[in-house]
Amino acid sequence: MKKGTLMCMGAAVLFGLVPPALNFLLSSGVSKAGGLLGPNALLFVGSLVLCIFRGLSLTVSIRTAVLLLLVGIAGMGATNLLIGSAFAYLPTGMVTTIHFLYPTVVTLTEIVFLGRRATLTAFCAAALSLTGIACVSGAGAEGGGAGIGVVLALASSLTYSFFIIGSERFRPASMPVVAGLVWMSGGSLLTALLYGALFQPVVLPSSSVLWGVYAVFSAMIGCAFVLLSVGIRSVGAVDAAFATLLEPLTSVVCGAFIFGDPVTSLSIAGCSMVLASVYLNSRS
């Protein structure tokens, strides 16, 4: 298995820990804008300091700057806001699994609009992943869920597809990954500030325990985006998208051990299909 694929899988494990942590922070009084602010501020400042330390240039054309900022605004910032909003209507695990329609969205977009060669293996991997995600979602949907939550989770899959594709297509090949992260995390940070100013105030943790969770939560997201960005540069958008299918599996496991969510034979079958789709796609 390629090194880039392994990095994307590592990012997926970290991202899989994020929804339970975000849901906990939101239920403890942190606002959606507050939940978005910390991780992106950390990623932006960390990437900027690293660029300065390594003497990397952040100079790009106006077109590239606008595109990378849009990737950050829509692909990173809007995705997190949509997922956080969906938690108000659906269980954490169900939101995550619906969100993970994005590998199929990425695959179809690359084939239909961007000239990627269509292969039987790619379509089989997409079908297998959709079936597996449907199994996991169905296993966690016994309590029902509001339609608006499904719409929000589906919308997050579209915005995140834009992040995956945009990270590969809009960042010049000569631009270091960390420099691209400065621009993209800057866009996402701008989203948090604007959302806080226009819709909901930025509310940060109110206790030392919550600040500890918030710090770990922010660090996980920052590290995950670094790993994912490097992985996308290495293996491309489609392979990266399928490798990150480990994220809903991590969420299912966390839900079982931390929140006591039931693990059924249907969810186990779904997880197995998702893992099989990752392997199948890596062989295509």
VOVEX-64669 format. One record per residue: y, z, x of N, C-alpha, C in turn; residue in three letters. Coordinates in steps of 0.05 Angstrom, whole numbers, padded with zeros to 5 digits, always signed. Example, Ala and Ser with C-alpha at 12.3 -4.5 7.8 and 13.67 -1.06 7.14 Angstrom:
<atoms>
-00114+00156+00264-00090+00156+00246-00066+00156+00264ALA-00045+00142+00257-00021+00143+00273+00001+00157+00258SER
</atoms>
This chain:
<atoms>
-00024+00000+00017+00000+00000+00000+00025+00000+00018MET+00045-00016+00010+00069-00018+00026+00085+00008+00028LYS+00099+00011+00050+00116+00034+00054+00137+00036+00033LYS+00150+00014+00025+00170+00014+00005+00159+00023-00022GLY+00134+00015-00029+00122+00024-00053+00118+00054-00053THR+00109+00065-00030+00105+00094-00028+00131+00109-00031LEU+00153+00098-00021+00179+00110-00024+00188+00111-00053MET+00183+00089-00067+00189+00088-00096+00172+00108-00111CYS+00147+00111-00103+00130+00131-00117+00139+00159-00111MET+00149+00164-00087+00160+00190-00081+00185+00195-00098GLY+00202+00175-00101+00225+00177-00118+00217+00183-00147ALA+00195+00170-00156+00186+00174-00183+00177+00203-00188ALA+00164+00215-00168+00156+00243-00171+00180+00261-00174VAL+00201+00256-00158+00225+00272-00159+00239+00267-00186LEU+00241+00242-00194+00254+00236-00220+00238+00248-00243PHE+00212+00250-00240+00196+00262-00261+00202+00292-00265GLY+00212+00305-00245+00219+00333-00247+00247+00337-00259LEU+00263+00315-00260+00290+00317-00269+00293+00322-00299VAL+00278+00308-00317+00282+00312-00346+00278+00341-00355PRO+00256+00355-00346+00253+00383-00354+00276+00400-00344PRO+00285+00395-00319+00307+00411-00308+00333+00405-00323ALA+00338+00379-00329+00363+00372-00344+00362+00384-00372LEU+00339+00383-00385+00337+00394-00412+00342+00424-00411ASN+00332+00438-00391+00336+00466-00387+00366+00472-00384PHE+00379+00457-00367+00408+00461-00361+00424+00456-00386LEU+00418+00435-00401+00433+00429-00425+00430+00450-00446LEU+00405+00460-00449+00400+00482-00468+00412+00508-00460SER+00419+00511-00434+00432+00535-00424+00462+00534-00424SER+00473+00512-00435+00502+00511-00438+00517+00491-00421GLY+00502+00479-00402+00515+00459-00385+00519+00433-00402VAL+00542+00421-00400+00548+00397-00416+00535+00373-00402SER+00533+00351-00418+00521+00326-00406+00538+00316-00383LYS+00565+00318-00386+00583+00310-00364+00578+00328-00340ALA+00574+00354-00344+00569+00372-00322+00543+00367-00309GLY+00522+00359-00325+00497+00352-00313+00498+00327-00296GLY+00516+00309-00303+00519+00284-00288+00537+00287-00264LEU+00556+00306-00265+00576+00309-00244+00564+00318-00218LEU+00549+00339-00218+00538+00351-00193+00521+00332-00177GLY+00501+00320-00188+00484+00302-00173+00499+00279-00160PRO+00517+00267-00176+00531+00244-00166+00552+00251-00145ASN+00565+00274-00149+00584+00284-00129+00570+00289-00102ALA+00546+00301-00104+00530+00306-00080+00522+00280-00067LEU+00512+00261-00083+00503+00235-00072+00527+00220-00060LEU+00549+00220-00074+00573+00206-00064+00583+00217-00038PHE+00587+00244-00037+00598+00257-00013+00578+00254+00010VAL+00552+00259+00004+00532+00257+00025+00530+00230+00037GLY+00530+00209+00020+00529+00181+00030+00554+00174+00045SER+00577+00183+00036+00602+00177+00049+00604+00190+00077LEU+00595+00215+00078+00595+00229+00104+00576+00215+00124VAL+00553+00207+00114+00534+00194+00131+00545+00167+00141LEU+00558+00152+00124+00571+00127+00132+00592+00132+00154CYS+00608+00152+00150+00629+00159+00170+00616+00167+00196ILE+00595+00184+00195+00582+00194+00218+00569+00171+00234PHE+00557+00152+00219+00543+00130+00232+00561+00106+00238ARG+00586+00108+00230+00605+00086+00235+00599+00061+00218GLY+00589+00065+00194+00582+00042+00177+00607+00034+00160LEU+00611+00008+00157+00634-00002+00142+00628-00002+00112SER+00648+00005+00097+00646+00004+00068+00661-00019+00056LEU+00671-00037+00074+00687-00059+00065+00669-00081+00052THR+00676-00089+00028+00662-00110+00014+00682-00127-00001VAL+00674-00149-00011+00691-00166-00027+00697-00152-00054SER+00719-00161-00067+00726-00149-00093+00703-00153-00113ILE+00691-00176-00113+00669-00182-00131+00646-00163-00127ARG+00638-00159-00102+00616-00141-00096+00623-00112-00103THR+00647-00104-00098+00656-00077-00105+00654-00072-00135ALA+00664-00091-00150+00663-00089-00180+00634-00088-00190VAL+00617-00105-00179+00589-00106-00188+00574-00080-00181LEU+00578-00069-00157+00565-00044-00149+00575-00021-00166LEU+00601-00020-00171+00612+00001-00188+00600-00001-00217LEU+00597-00026-00227+00585-00029-00253+00556-00020-00253LEU+00541-00025-00231+00514-00015-00229+00514+00016-00231VAL+00533+00028-00217+00535+00057-00218+00543+00068-00246GLY+00562+00054-00258+00572+00063-00285+00550+00060-00306ILE+00539+00036-00308+00520+00030-00329+00492+00038-00322ALA+00483+00031-00297+00456+00036-00289+00449+00065-00283GLY+00468+00079-00271+00463+00108-00264+00476+00127-00284MET+00502+00124-00288+00517+00143-00305+00508+00141-00334GLY+00509+00117-00346+00503+00114-00374+00474+00121-00379ALA+00456+00114-00361+00428+00121-00364+00424+00151-00367THR+00436+00167-00350+00433+00196-00351+00445+00207-00377ASN+00468+00196-00386+00480+00205-00410+00463+00199-00435LEU+00451+00175-00435+00433+00167-00457+00409+00185-00458LEU+00396+00190-00435+00373+00207-00435+00380+00235-00443ILE+00402+00246-00433+00410+00273-00441+00416+00274-00471GLY+00427+00253-00483+00432+00253-00511+00406+00251-00527SER+00387+00237-00517+00361+00233-00531+00346+00260-00533ALA+00350+00278-00514+00336+00304-00515+00343+00320-00540PHE+00366+00314-00552+00373+00329-00576+00356+00321-00600ALA+00342+00298-00598+00327+00288-00621+00297+00286-00616TYR+00288+00284-00591+00260+00280-00585+00251+00299-00563LEU+00225+00305-00561+00214+00321-00539+00219+00307-00512PRO+00221+00323-00491+00227+00312-00464+00207+00291-00456THR+00181+00296-00459+00160+00277-00450+00162+00251-00465GLY+00169+00252-00491+00170+00228-00507+00194+00211-00498MET+00217+00224-00493+00241+00210-00483+00234+00195-00457VAL+00221+00209-00439+00215+00198-00413+00197+00173-00415THR+00176+00175-00432+00157+00153-00434+00169+00129-00448THR+00186+00133-00469+00200+00111-00481+00219+00097-00461ILE+00233+00114-00446+00251+00104-00425+00236+00085-00406HIS+00210+00091-00402+00195+00075-00382+00184+00049-00393PHE+00197+00038-00413+00193+00010-00419+00208-00008-00398LEU+00224+00004-00381+00241-00012-00364+00226-00029-00343TYR+00202-00020-00333+00188-00039-00315+00182-00066-00328PRO+00174-00065-00353+00169-00090-00368+00194-00106-00372THR+00216-00092-00378+00242-00105-00381+00250-00119-00355VAL+00247-00105-00333+00254-00116-00307+00236-00141-00301VAL+00211-00139-00306+00192-00161-00301+00200-00185-00317THR+00204-00182-00343+00211-00204-00361+00238-00216-00354LEU+00257-00199-00347+00284-00209-00339+00282-00226-00314THR+00266-00216-00294+00263-00231-00269+00250-00258-00274GLU+00230-00259-00292+00215-00284-00297+00232-00303-00313ILE+00245-00293-00335+00259-00311-00354+00285-00321-00343VAL+00301-00302-00330+00328-00309-00322+00332-00313-00292PHE+00315-00301-00276+00321-00301-00247+00301-00316-00230LEU+00283-00331-00243+00266-00349-00229+00242-00337-00215GLY+00235-00313-00222+00211-00302-00210+00186-00316-00221ARG+00167-00321-00203+00142-00335-00212+00126-00318-00230ARG+00118-00328-00253+00102-00313-00272+00072-00315-00264ALA+00059-00292-00262+00031-00291-00255+00016-00276-00276THR-00010-00282-00278-00027-00268-00298-00028-00239-00291LEU-00029-00233-00265-00031-00205-00256-00007-00189-00265THR+00017-00201-00263+00042-00188-00271+00042-00182-00300ALA+00033-00201-00316+00033-00197-00345+00012-00176-00353PHE-00011-00176-00339-00031-00156-00345-00021-00128-00338CYS-00007-00126-00315+00004-00100-00307+00024-00091-00327ALA+00041-00109-00337+00061-00102-00357+00048-00093-00383ALA+00027-00108-00392+00013-00100-00417-00001-00074-00414ALA-00013-00069-00391-00027-00044-00386-00007-00020-00386LEU+00016-00024-00373+00036-00003-00372+00046+00004-00400SER+00052-00017-00416+00061-00013-00444+00041+00002-00460LEU+00016-00005-00457-00006+00008-00472-00008+00037-00464THR-00007+00042-00438-00008+00069-00428+00015+00086-00437GLY+00039+00076-00436+00062+00090-00445+00061+00096-00475ILE+00050+00076-00490+00047+00080-00519+00027+00103-00525ALA+00006+00105-00509-00013+00127-00512+00000+00154-00506CYS+00015+00155-00484+00027+00181-00477+00048+00188-00498VAL+00064+00169-00507+00084+00174-00528+00071+00182-00554SER+00050+00169-00561+00036+00176-00586+00024+00203-00585GLY+00014+00211-00561+00002+00237-00558+00023+00259-00561ALA+00048+00253-00554+00069+00273-00555+00086+00272-00579GLY+00079+00254-00598+00097+00250-00621+00087+00262-00647ALA+00068+00281-00645+00057+00293-00670+00078+00306-00687GLU+00098+00318-00674+00119+00331-00689+00140+00312-00700GLY+00137+00286-00695+00157+00267-00705+00182+00267-00688GLY+00200+00249-00694+00225+00247-00679+00245+00230-00694GLY+00270+00235-00690+00291+00220-00703+00293+00193-00691ALA+00299+00173-00709+00302+00146-00700+00324+00142-00679GLY+00345+00158-00682+00368+00156-00663+00359+00163-00635ILE+00340+00182-00633+00330+00190-00606+00314+00167-00594GLY+00299+00153-00610+00284+00130-00600+00303+00108-00590VAL+00324+00103-00606+00344+00083-00599+00358+00090-00572VAL+00365+00116-00569+00378+00125-00545+00359+00122-00521LEU+00334+00129-00524+00315+00126-00502+00310+00097-00495ALA+00308+00080-00515+00305+00051-00510+00330+00040-00496LEU+00353+00049-00504+00378+00039-00491+00378+00047-00462ALA+00368+00071-00456+00367+00081-00428+00349+00063-00411SER+00328+00052-00424+00310+00034-00408+00324+00008-00401SER+00342-00001-00419+00357-00025-00413+00378-00021-00391LEU+00393+00002-00393+00413+00007-00372+00400+00012-00345THR+00377+00025-00345+00364+00030-00319+00352+00005-00308TYR+00344-00014-00325+00335-00040-00315+00357-00054-00300SER+00382-00051-00311+00405-00062-00298+00409-00050-00271PHE+00404-00023-00268+00407-00010-00242+00386-00022-00222PHE+00361-00024-00231+00340-00034-00213+00346-00062-00203ILE+00353-00080-00222+00358-00108-00215+00384-00110-00199ILE+00405-00096-00208+00431-00097-00195+00430-00087-00167GLY+00413-00066-00162+00411-00055-00135+00400-00076-00115SER+00383-00093-00125+00372-00114-00108+00390-00139-00107GLU+00401-00147-00129+00415-00173-00131+00445-00171-00122ARG+00458-00148-00127+00487-00147-00123+00494-00135-00096PHE+00476-00121-00083+00482-00109-00057+00475-00130-00035ARG+00495-00138-00019+00490-00158+00002+00467-00149+00021PRO+00452-00168+00030+00430-00162+00048+00439-00148+00073ALA+00463-00153+00082+00473-00141+00107+00484-00113+00102SER+00488-00105+00078+00499-00079+00072+00478-00057+00074MET+00483-00036+00090+00464-00014+00092+00460-00001+00065PRO+00436+00010+00061+00430+00022+00035+00450+00045+00029VAL+00456+00061+00049+00473+00085+00044+00501+00076+00037VAL+00511+00054+00047+00537+00043+00040+00538+00034+00011ALA+00516+00021+00002+00514+00014-00026+00514+00038-00044GLY+00501+00059-00035+00500+00084-00052+00527+00096-00055LEU+00545+00093-00035+00572+00104-00038+00586+00090-00062VAL+00584+00064-00063+00597+00050-00085+00584+00056-00112TRP+00557+00056-00113+00544+00060-00138+00547+00089-00148MET+00543+00108-00131+00547+00136-00139+00576+00142-00146SER+00594+00127-00134+00622+00129-00141+00627+00120-00170GLY+00614+00099-00178+00616+00089-00205+00604+00109-00225GLY+00581+00121-00218+00569+00141-00235+00586+00166-00237SER+00598+00174-00214+00615+00197-00214+00639+00193-00232LEU+00650+00168-00231+00672+00161-00249+00664+00163-00278LEU+00639+00155-00284+00629+00157-00312+00629+00186-00321THR+00620+00204-00304+00619+00233-00311+00647+00243-00317ALA+00666+00236-00300+00694+00246-00303+00707+00235-00328LEU+00702+00209-00334+00714+00197-00358+00701+00208-00383LEU+00675+00212-00382+00661+00223-00406+00671+00252-00411TYR+00674+00267-00389+00685+00294-00392+00713+00295-00403GLY+00729+00275-00395+00757+00275-00404+00760+00265-00432ALA+00743+00246-00441+00746+00233-00467+00729+00244-00489LEU+00705+00254-00482+00686+00262-00504+00677+00291-00503PHE+00671+00301-00480+00659+00328-00478+00668+00340-00451GLN+00680+00364-00452+00689+00376-00427+00666+00380-00407PRO+00674+00380-00382+00654+00386-00360+00649+00416-00360VAL+00625+00424-00368+00617+00452-00368+00595+00455-00347VAL+00600+00472-00327+00581+00477-00306+00565+00503-00310LEU+00545+00508-00294+00529+00533-00298+00545+00558-00298PRO+00536+00578-00314+00551+00603-00317+00538+00627-00303SER+00516+00623-00289+00503+00645-00275+00492+00635-00248SER+00486+00654-00231+00475+00647-00205+00448+00634-00207SER+00432+00642-00226+00405+00630-00230+00409+00601-00238VAL+00427+00596-00257+00432+00569-00266+00443+00552-00244LEU+00460+00563-00228+00471+00548-00205+00449+00541-00185TRP+00429+00558-00182+00407+00552-00165+00391+00528-00175GLY+00385+00529-00202+00371+00506-00215+00388+00481-00212VAL+00414+00483-00216+00432+00461-00215+00433+00448-00187TYR+00432+00465-00166+00432+00455-00139+00407+00440-00133ALA+00384+00451-00141+00358+00438-00137+00357+00412-00152VAL+00366+00413-00177+00367+00389-00194+00384+00367-00182PHE+00407+00374-00171+00425+00354-00159+00413+00343-00134SER+00400+00360-00117+00387+00351-00093+00364+00332-00099ALA+00348+00338-00119+00326+00321-00127+00336+00293-00135MET+00356+00292-00151+00367+00266-00159+00378+00250-00136ILE+00393+00264-00118+00404+00251-00095+00382+00239-00077GLY+00362+00255-00070+00340+00246-00054+00324+00223-00067CYS+00320+00226-00094+00305+00205-00108+00320+00178-00107ALA+00346+00178-00111+00361+00153-00110+00361+00141-00082PHE+00361+00157-00061+00360+00147-00034+00333+00133-00030VAL+00311+00147-00037+00284+00136-00034+00281+00110-00050LEU+00291+00111-00075+00288+00087-00092+00304+00064-00081LEU+00328+00069-00072+00345+00047-00062+00332+00034-00037SER+00321+00050-00019+00308+00040+00004+00283+00024-00004VAL+00268+00035-00024+00244+00022-00034+00250-00005-00046GLY+00272-00007-00062+00280-00032-00075+00287-00053-00053ILE+00301-00044-00033+00308-00062-00011+00282-00073+00002ARG+00261-00057+00003+00237-00064+00017+00218-00082+00001SER+00214-00074-00025+00193-00088-00040+00204-00104-00064VAL+00229-00102-00070+00241-00117-00093+00241-00101-00118GLY+00255-00111-00138+00260-00097-00163+00235-00092-00180ALA+00218-00113-00183+00195-00111-00200+00174-00091-00189VAL+00167-00094-00164+00148-00076-00151+00158-00047-00152ASP+00184-00044-00147+00196-00017-00147+00195-00005-00175ALA+00200-00021-00195+00199-00011-00223+00172-00001-00230ALA+00151-00016-00223+00124-00008-00229+00115+00017-00213PHE+00124+00018-00188+00117+00042-00172+00128+00067-00184ALA+00152+00065-00197+00164+00089-00208+00152+00098-00235THR+00131+00084-00244+00117+00092-00268+00103+00119-00265LEU+00103+00129-00240+00092+00156-00236+00110+00177-00248LEU+00135+00170-00254+00154+00190-00265+00145+00202-00292GLU+00137+00185-00312+00128+00198-00337+00102+00215-00333PRO+00085+00207-00314+00062+00224-00308+00070+00251-00298LEU+00090+00252-00280+00100+00277-00270+00111+00294-00293THR+00126+00281-00311+00138+00295-00333+00116+00307-00351SER+00094+00292-00356+00072+00302-00372+00060+00327-00359VAL+00055+00325-00333+00043+00348-00319+00062+00372-00319VAL+00088+00367-00315+00107+00389-00315+00109+00402-00343CYS+00108+00384-00363+00109+00394-00391+00085+00412-00397GLY+00062+00404-00386+00038+00420-00391+00038+00447-00377ALA+00047+00448-00352+00046+00472-00336+00071+00490-00341PHE+00094+00478-00346+00118+00494-00349+00124+00501-00377ILE+00121+00482-00395+00128+00486-00423+00104+00489-00442PHE+00080+00487-00431+00056+00490-00447+00050+00467-00466GLY+00061+00444-00461+00056+00421-00478+00026+00414-00476ASP+00014+00406-00499-00014+00400-00499-00021+00374-00484PRO-00043+00374-00470-00052+00349-00456-00077+00340-00471VAL-00075+00317-00484-00097+00307-00501-00112+00285-00486THR-00134+00277-00498-00149+00255-00486-00133+00229-00487SER-00116+00226-00507-00099+00202-00509-00079+00201-00487LEU-00067+00224-00480-00047+00225-00459-00061+00220-00432SER-00085+00230-00428-00100+00226-00403-00106+00196-00400ILE-00115+00184-00422-00121+00155-00422-00096+00139-00415ALA-00073+00147-00427-00048+00133-00422-00040+00136-00393GLY-00042+00160-00381-00035+00164-00353-00053+00147-00335CYS-00078+00144-00342-00097+00128-00326-00089+00099-00327SER-00080+00089-00350-00071+00062-00352-00046+00057-00336MET-00027+00076-00336-00003+00073-00321-00009+00071-00291VAL-00027+00089-00281-00035+00088-00253-00048+00061-00246LEU-00065+00052-00265-00078+00026-00260-00058+00003-00259ALA-00037+00005-00276-00017-00017-00275-00002-00017-00249SER+00004+00007-00238+00018+00008-00212+00000-00005-00191VAL-00026+00001-00190-00044-00010-00170-00046-00041-00174TYR-00049-00049-00200-00052-00078-00205-00027-00093-00197LEU-00003-00082-00202+00021-00096-00195+00025-00097-00164ASN+00015-00076-00150+00017-00076-00121-00001-00097-00108SER-00020-00107-00124-00039-00127-00113-00030-00155-00120ARG-00009-00158-00137+00000-00184-00146+00017-00198-00125SER
</atoms>
